[in-house]
């Protein structure tokens, strides 16, 4: 992308995206109006991407006892950024979440216009509130789900699943980051606004992904499949299981590759390690 990009949020995705773009990465507190305005003035960016937010140290369960942090990071912060960027005339991109739905909308997948129907975690509730509030601004919101990457890491869905000895078998939309980057950047270059579902075509089931791992990498990898009810009995907060529609992306002539192509490639690259 041409011009300077400033990314707020030095977590997994923000750091990876900044390296890809050669962007400036900042750890500035996004809920501080004074700090945000000062950073915008210092960097004078051509665009701002918000990849900051609270998800919990290891899982969304960690947020359940910390509503002040959750609302400050996931609701107040994005609104401060959107307001400051609007005042400065800087295009603003917000990395949102599709974990605000449950189910698959009768097999059609939830569209960008569908109202959220999942509030089983504080994380989901704050992300839904932020999305609704940001819709009153002229910004681009990119929804991702259960991100995966060929690079191991504690936030990577594949890394998480490989550490579990019990998983559920429920259809979900997921976002392969290596597929996400070029599509997200195309939307930004086009100057698109509004909400967009950025997930791969098709659905992922955790047990099926681990079977791909077993087929291509480790035939001895073992796990048990349990029910959603059994899983939730072990958790503090409920988990979103949902499928998002990619029709809007397709109509725009864009789209992330189908999972039956991406997942085997991702598994092999993950297993091979850094090149």
C-alpha positions in Angstrom: 0.0 0.0 0.0 1.2 3.5 -0.8 1.8 6.0 1.9 2.5 5.5 5.6 0.5 3.2 7.7 0.2 3.5 11.5 -0.9 0.3 13.3 -2.2 0.5 16.9 -1.7 -2.7 18.8 1.5 -4.7 19.1 -0.1 -8.1 19.5 0.2 -11.1 17.2 -1.8 -9.7 14.3 -0.7 -6.1 14.6 3.0 -7.1 14.7 2.7 -9.5 11.8 0.8 -7.0 9.6 3.3 -4.2 10.4 6.2 -6.3 9.3 4.4 -7.2 6.1 3.6 -3.6 5.3 6.7 -2.0 6.7 4.3 0.0 8.8 4.8 2.0 12.0 3.7 0.0 15.0 2.6 1.7 18.2 1.7 0.5 21.7 -0.1 3.8 22.5 -3.0 3.5 24.8 -6.0 3.7 22.4 -8.4 4.7 25.2 -6.3 7.9 25.9 -7.5 10.8 23.7 -4.4 12.8 24.5 -2.0 10.0 23.7 -3.8 9.0 20.5 -3.9 12.6 19.2 -0.2 13.1 20.0 0.7 9.9 18.2 -1.3 10.9 15.1 0.4 14.3 15.1 3.9 12.7 15.5 3.5 10.1 12.8 1.2 11.9 10.3 0.0 8.6 8.8 -1.8 8.1 5.5 -4.1 5.6 7.3 -4.6 4.0 10.7 -5.3 0.4 11.4 -6.5 -0.7 14.8 -5.3 -4.1 15.8 -5.5 -3.4 19.6 -8.0 -4.9 22.0 -8.4 -7.2 24.9 -9.0 -10.9 24.3 -7.7 -12.3 27.6 -4.2 -13.5 28.4 -4.8 -17.1 27.3 -8.5 -17.1 26.4 -11.6 -15.0 26.6 -12.3 -16.6 30.0 -9.6 -14.3 31.5 -11.8 -11.2 30.6 -14.8 -12.4 32.5 -13.6 -11.0 35.8 -12.2 -7.7 34.3 -15.1 -5.8 32.6 -13.3 -2.4 33.1 -10.4 -3.6 30.9 -12.7 -5.2 28.4 -14.9 -2.2 27.8 -11.9 0.3 27.9 -9.9 -1.7 25.3 -12.6 -3.0 23.1 -15.2 -0.2 23.1 -13.8 3.0 24.4 -10.5 2.6 22.6 -11.8 2.1 19.1 -14.2 5.0 19.5 -11.3 7.3 20.6 -9.3 6.2 17.6 -12.3 6.6 15.2 -13.0 10.1 16.5 -9.4 11.3 16.4 -9.0 9.9 12.9 -12.2 11.6 11.7 -11.1 14.9 13.2 -7.7 14.6 11.4 -9.1 13.3 8.1 -7.2 10.1 8.3 -8.8 6.8 6.9 -9.4 4.4 9.8 -9.5 0.6 9.6 -10.7 -1.5 12.6 -10.0 -5.2 13.0 -13.2 -6.6 14.4 -14.5 -10.1 15.2 -17.1 -12.4 13.8 -17.4 -14.1 17.2 -20.7 -12.2 17.8 -22.8 -14.8 16.2 -24.0 -18.4 16.9 -25.1 -20.9 14.3 -25.1 -20.6 10.5 -28.2 -18.5 9.7 -30.1 -21.5 8.3 -27.1 -22.6 6.2 -26.6 -19.2 4.5 -24.0 -17.8 6.9 -24.4 -14.5 8.8 -24.1 -11.5 6.6 -22.6 -8.1 7.4 -26.1 -6.7 7.9 -27.3 -9.4 10.4 -27.7 -8.3 14.0 -25.4 -10.1 16.4 -27.1 -13.0 18.2 -24.3 -14.2 20.6 -23.5 -12.7 23.9 -22.1 -15.6 25.8 -18.9 -13.9 26.7 -17.8 -10.4 27.7 -15.5 -10.4 24.8 -18.3 -11.0 22.3 -20.5 -8.4 23.9 -17.8 -5.7 23.8 -16.9 -6.5 20.2 -20.5 -6.3 19.1 -20.9 -2.9 20.9 -17.8 -1.5 19.3 -18.9 -2.7 15.8 -22.3 -1.1 16.2 -20.9 2.2 17.4 -18.2 2.4 14.7 -20.9 1.9 12.1 -21.8 5.5 12.7 -18.4 6.5 11.5 -17.0 6.4 8.0 -14.6 3.6 8.7 -13.7 0.1 7.3 -14.4 -2.8 9.7 -12.8 -6.1 8.9 -14.3 -9.1 10.7 -12.0 -12.1 11.3 -12.6 -15.4 13.0 -10.4 -18.0 14.8 -7.3 -16.8 13.0 -4.8 -19.4 11.8 -1.3 -18.9 10.4 1.7 -21.0 9.2 3.6 -19.3 12.0 3.2 -20.9 15.4 2.0 -18.8 18.3 -0.2 -18.8 21.4 -3.0 -16.9 19.5 -2.9 -19.2 16.5 -5.9 -21.6 16.4 -3.7 -24.4 15.1 -1.2 -24.0 17.9 -4.1 -24.0 20.4 -5.7 -27.1 19.0 -2.5 -29.1 18.9 -2.2 -28.5 22.7 -5.7 -29.8 23.4 -6.5 -33.4 24.0 -10.3 -32.7 23.7 -12.0 -30.8 20.9 -15.5 -30.2 19.6 -16.7 -30.9 16.0 -18.8 -27.9 15.1 -18.7 -25.9 11.8 -17.0 -22.6 12.0 -15.7 -19.9 9.8 -12.0 -19.2 10.2 -9.5 -16.7 8.8 -6.1 -17.9 7.4 -3.9 -14.8 7.9 -1.7 -15.5 4.8 -5.0 -15.4 2.8 -6.4 -12.4 4.7 -3.5 -9.9 4.1 -3.9 -9.3 0.4 -7.7 -9.1 0.5 -7.7 -6.7 3.4 -5.1 -4.6 1.7 -7.2 -4.6 -1.5 -10.2 -3.3 0.4 -8.1 -0.6 2.0 -6.6 0.4 -1.4 -10.1 0.7 -2.9 -11.2 3.0 -0.1 -14.0 0.7 1.0 -16.0 1.4 4.1 -18.4 -0.5 6.3 -18.3 -4.0 7.7 -16.8 -6.9 5.7 -16.5 -10.6 6.7 -12.9 -11.7 6.0 -13.1 -15.4 6.4 -12.1 -18.2 4.0 -14.7 -20.0 2.0 -16.0 -23.2 3.5 -16.1 -24.3 7.2 -13.6 -25.7 9.6 -14.2 -28.3 12.3 -11.6 -28.7 14.9 -11.4 -32.4 14.7 -11.1 -32.3 10.9 -8.3 -29.8 11.1 -6.4 -32.1 13.5 -7.1 -35.0 11.2 -5.4 -33.0 8.4 -2.4 -32.6 10.8 -2.4 -36.3 11.5 -2.6 -37.2 7.8 0.2 -34.9 6.6 2.4 -34.4 9.7 2.0 -36.7 12.7 0.0 -39.9 12.4 0.3 -40.5 16.1 -1.3 -37.3 17.2 -4.3 -38.2 19.4 -7.4 -36.3 20.6 -10.9 -37.0 21.7 -14.1 -35.3 20.3 -16.4 -34.0 23.0 -19.8 -32.3 22.9 -20.2 -28.5 23.1 -22.1 -29.0 26.4 -19.1 -31.0 27.8 -16.7 -28.3 26.6 -18.7 -25.5 28.1 -18.9 -27.2 31.5 -15.1 -26.8 31.6 -15.1 -23.1 30.7 -16.0 -19.8 32.3 -17.5 -18.1 29.2 -19.3 -19.7 26.3 -17.6 -19.9 22.9 -19.1 -18.6 19.7 -19.5 -21.3 17.0 -20.7 -19.7 13.8 -20.5 -19.4 10.0 -20.2 -16.1 8.2 -21.3 -15.3 4.7 -18.7 -14.4 2.1 -21.2 -13.2 -0.5 -20.4 -9.5 -0.1 -16.7 -10.2 -0.8 -17.5 -12.3 -3.8 -19.8 -9.6 -5.2 -16.8 -7.2 -4.9 -14.7 -9.6 -6.9 -12.6 -10.6 -3.9 -12.4 -13.6 -1.6 -10.2 -15.7 0.6 -9.3 -19.2 -0.9 -11.4 -22.2 0.1 -10.3 -24.0 3.2 -9.9 -27.3 1.4 -7.0 -25.7 -0.4 -5.6 -23.5 2.3 -5.6 -25.9 5.3 -3.4 -28.6 3.9 -0.9 -26.0 2.7 -1.0 -24.2 6.0 -0.4 -27.4 8.0 2.6 -28.3 5.9 4.1 -24.9 6.1 3.5 -24.8 9.9 5.2 -28.1 10.3 8.2 -27.2 8.2 8.9 -24.1 10.3 10.5 -20.9 9.2 12.1 -21.0 5.8 
